[in-house]
Structures are given as structure tokens and as C-alpha cells.
Amino acid sequence: MVQDITEVILNCGGNIEESRMTTLGNEFAMLMLVSGNWHTLNRLEKGLEKLGDGDLTFTIRKTGERQVKEDRMPYAVDVVSLDHEGIVYNLANFFASHNIEIADVATRSYPAAHTGAQMFAVQMAVNVPSSIHIAQLREEFLELSDRLNLDAILEPVKS
């Protein structure tokens, strides 16, 4: 599938700028940012229609450049815990309440190595406003992690 879709993009004059591709359950999902000239979008829509045989669903949207907020510091969040409800919600709620932008989220569940217990992992990229006192933020984040029984890290992204 990846080969077929990327061939359509190439043949339409498109270039994949960014992408995420993954299998979720028994479904395969792709999210792509494709650039090209003004003909590309129309050609891409027609090319993907031909490729889709009823089993595939395509949604195409025009987008603009992402606005850069220079007063934001990139941080990585890494969480592991026994799987239980509300982990992602509580993390999202914490960051939203601090006006921290969540730029990327990836989650997965898996059985623990020796015990087989169901585990849950979250990796996030967040952008912290420069006005936030980092030591206070880290303390509040660790309190949340302790309350939810999460093993969690909040650290700056180093280029």
C-alpha cells in the first residue's frame, strides 16, 4: 500500500514533506503533508480515486504553513505505566491547563516482559511557553505522575 500511494504522489508531481504511517488494529493509517504546484492537488485526488477500490478511504485537505511561536521551548514527555483509563486525557488536561501546546502524541500498549501485565506508553512533544517557570512545571508534572502512578519524564529536546 505504501508503495502504491507514494507512486501516485510522485506521478502527480507531489513531494512528501512529512508523514506518519502505522498499523492500528487490523487497519493501516497514513497521514501525509504533500507539497506540489497548483496542478498537484487535482491530479492527486484523481489518482487516489483510481487506487481506492472501496477498501481505502482518502481525505485531502489544503493547509498552510504552520505558524512558528518563537517564545516556545520544545520538550519531550515519556510515560510508562500499567494500562488504565484516562492516562492520555489526564496528560492532555495538565498541558492544556498550563497553555502548553501538544505538538505530537504516540501511544501504544504492550505486555510487560516477564509478568505479561498490560502496559501503556505515551510519547509526546510539547511546546512550553517561555513565561512558564520550568522548575514549577516539572514539580507539578511529577505530582500528577505520582498521583496517577505513572513513570514519567519531562525533558528539553536537544537538537
N, C-alpha and C positions, 0 to 999 in steps of 0.2 A: 504494500500500500504506500509506504513512504516513497519508494522509487517511482511509482505511477504518479503520485501527486506532485512530487518535485519535478518530474519530467514535464507535466502540464505547465507548471510555473515557469520553468526555463523556456519552453516553447512559446509562451505568451510574452516573453521579454521581461519577466519578473525576476527579482533577486530577493532571496530570503535574508532579511536583516536580523531577525531574532525568531526563535521557535522553541516550543515545548511540545514534546511528544511522549505519550505514555499509555500504558495499558491499565485500565481501571475495570476490575472485574473481568468480564469477557469482551469488553469494548476497548477500542483503540481511539484515543483522542489526540488531536493536533491543534495547536494554537500557533499561528504564524503572523509575523509582521513582514509583509512583502512590499517591496518598492518597485517602481517602474514608471514609464511615461503614461500619458493620458489614455493610450490605447490598451494598456495592460489590464486594467480592471475589467473592461468589457470582454476582452479575449479570455481572461481568466475565468469569468463567470460561465462563458460558453464551453470552455474546455473542461471545467469541472462538472458541468451538467452532463456531458458525454461520458465522463468517467463514472458518475454516480449511477448505480443500477437499482436504486430503491433501498439498498442496504446502507448507503452513505448519505450523510446529511452535511451540507456545506452552508455556512453563513459568511457572507463577505460584507465588511464594513469599511468605509473610508475613515481614516483617522489623521490627526495632525501630529506635529512634533510635541513631545512631552515637555511641559514647562519645567525648567530646572529651577529648583529652590536652593540657592547657594547658601542659605543660612541653616541647612540641614546636614547632620553628620550621619553617615551610614553605619549601622550596627547590625550584627548578626545575632540571632536568637536560636539557641539549640536546646530542645526539650526532649526528655525521655521519661516515660513513666509507665506504670501498669495502665492498661487501657481502661478508661472510664469516660462517661458522658461529660461534655462541657469543657473539655480542655481547650479546644480552639476558640470557642466562644469567650471563655474567661481571659485568654490571652488577648484576643481582639478587643474586648471590652477594656482591659487595662490600658492598651496602647491608645485606643480612641479617647479615653478619659484624660490622657496626657497630651492630646493633639499630636500624636506620633503617627506618621504615615506608614502603613504596611505596604511595602513595595512588592513582596513576593512571599508566598507560603507554599510549602510542600509538606505533606503528611504521609505517614504510612504506618500500618500495623503489622506486627510480625510476632511469631512465637519466640519466647526467650530461649537462649541456647540450652541451658541444662534443665530448666524446670518446665519449659513449654508454656509458661504463663503468657497471656496475650499482652504484648507491649505496644506502646504508641509513641511515635517520634514526630516531632514538628521542627522544621527549619524555617525561619523567617528572615527576611531582610527588611529592616525598618529604617526610617529616616527621622532622626531625633532633632527637633529644633535646637538651635544653639543657645536659646534662652533657658533651656532646662538644665538644672543643676544635676550633673551626671551621678554624683555620689548619692544624692537623694533618690534619683530614679532607680539606681541599682539596688538600694536598700528596699524600696517599695516593691520592686520586681522580685527580690529574694523572699520577701514576706509573702507575696502572692504564691510563689513557688512552694514555699513551706506549707502554706495553708492548703494547697491543692495536692500536696505530696508529689511534686514534680522535681526531677533533677534537671536544673536549667542553668544556662549560661547566657549572659548578655555581654557582648564584647564588640569593640570597634572593628570595623572592616579595614584591614590594612591592604593598601594597593600593592 
